[in-house]
Amino acid sequence: MFKNKLIYDSLTSSLFVFIFYLLAHLATDVPTKLSPTLILIFLFLIELLVNLFVKKINYKISKSIYVLIYGCISFGLSMFLILFDFINIPIFIAFILLILSGAVFALSFYTFRSKYCHKRNS
């Protein structure tokens, strides 16, 4: 469908986060501060920047780190949108909570990986 894999990956990632944003918006009856179009453009630009960054260092990272980067970004962006748009907290505090939620996600991923994903000696 798309000839450029970078744009396709960015679009699918941003649409994935945007769907969860819309589901959360349907579940809560809170008026939104931002238009959904601006949110989708914001998500696409962030995901495009992340994809450009990952593409530049792709030869240096393992597959688990690649998954971790995408998980942290998607989870962090979801938390940021929910905190900033639904709970109406200031953007600076929402950004700090985005970083903390990404760090908690990363720590839980590494704990799970080190506990359950051992390499077997054959």
Helices and strands as residue ranges (DSSP letters): H 5-27, H 36-56, H 63-81, I 82-86, H 91-116
